[in-house]
Amino acid sequence: MSVEAKVLSASTRANVEALKHHMKKLGFKYYEEMNGWVTFGTHIMMNGEGVAPYDYISISVRFMDIDVDLLGFDLINKLPEAEQAILDFYEAEGIKE
């Protein structure tokens, strides 16, 4: 568990868990939390810095900011549903553009 996980409020933690569950249904089975960001990936790979998610969507839990790196067309087709799940998370958190 990262240090960041300890500072999230109970309501934010619950909202992240709901989002995590939804993203897992879409095929993003790997999860990482660090420095106010949560990342959902389809698989992990080794890079120069260690293990990192691949084919991923990262979102900030503090403000509306999203980073997406998807290579598979099947994943790209799932973007509308992933986008709605992320927007639902931000709405539950009271975060607006």
Residue, then its C-alpha position, 0 to 999 in steps of 0.5 A: m500500500s502506498v503512502e498516498a492510500k493512507v491520506l485519502s478520505a474514507s469517501t474518496r477511498a470508497n469512490v476509488e474502490a467503485l471505480k477500480h471495480h468498474m475498470k476491472k470489468l473493462g479489462f483493466k485488471y492491474y491497479e497502482e496508486m501513487n502521488g495522488w494518481v490512480t492507474f488502471g492497466t491491462h497488464i504490467m511490463m518491466n521498464g527502466e524504473g521497474v514494473a509499470p502498467y501497460d495499456y493504461i488510464s491514469i487519473s488524478v484523485r484531486f483534480m480532473d486530469i487524465d492520462v491515457d496510453l492505449l494501443g489495442f483497438d479493443l481497449i480504444n472501443k471501451l473508452p466511452e464506458a471508461e470515460q463515463a466511469i471516470l466522470d462518475f468518480y469525479e462527480a462523486e468527488g465534487i471535482k469539476e473541470 
